[in-house]
Amino acid sequence: MKKITIPMNEATIESLYSGEAVLLSGTLYTARDAAHARLTAAIAKGEPLPFELKDAVVYYVGPSPAKPGNPIGAAGPTTSYRMDAYSKILIPLGLKIMIGKGQRTEEIRQLIVNHKGLYLTATGGIAALMAKTVKSCELIAYPDLGPEAIYRLEVEDFPAIVAYDCRGNDLFTTGLNKYRKTDS
């Protein structure tokens, strides 16, 4: 399992292959359907976004309220394909890395290749355990959306698996990357 600091540089992105497990430490931004709709509407109107897309990592999650003493409640991934209509706008504008669960459209897989990004998958059903990797949580946009607002999370050793790498390998259709270079 590779420990990765985010934001990731291009060399780190290129070093990862579909099927690899990673532990992420750094900043993630949360966004689900409603937040994505607002982000793309802001782009269409030429308005500034609440965070810099370039090199951002967006986690498709709507966390539950935090219990006293915790920065966040349960924080498991949501189904990613619901963000595909928005991602096709955000990826060309600099979004490099997305985290969710399930497959994406072929168009999104190709955009990830064209823009040298990654799609990571997080394990559903362990939301309470995933929340333990969150060290801080700050609301940064769209508070009226409640748990679907955009939050800035600082995480340490957040577990994920590379689903789509920057070469187009796809964990869902090809399994572990059979094209990976080895030392032998």
Secondary structure, DSSP 8 states (H G I E B T S, - for coil): -EEEEES--HHHHHH--TT-EEEEEEEEEE--HHHHHHHHHHHHHT---SS--TT-EEE-B------TT-S-S---B-BGGGGHHHHHHHGGGT--EEEEBS---HHHHHHHHHTT-EEEE--TT-HHHHHTTEEEEEEEE-GGGGGGSEEEEEEEEEEEEEEE-TT--BHHHH-S-TT-----
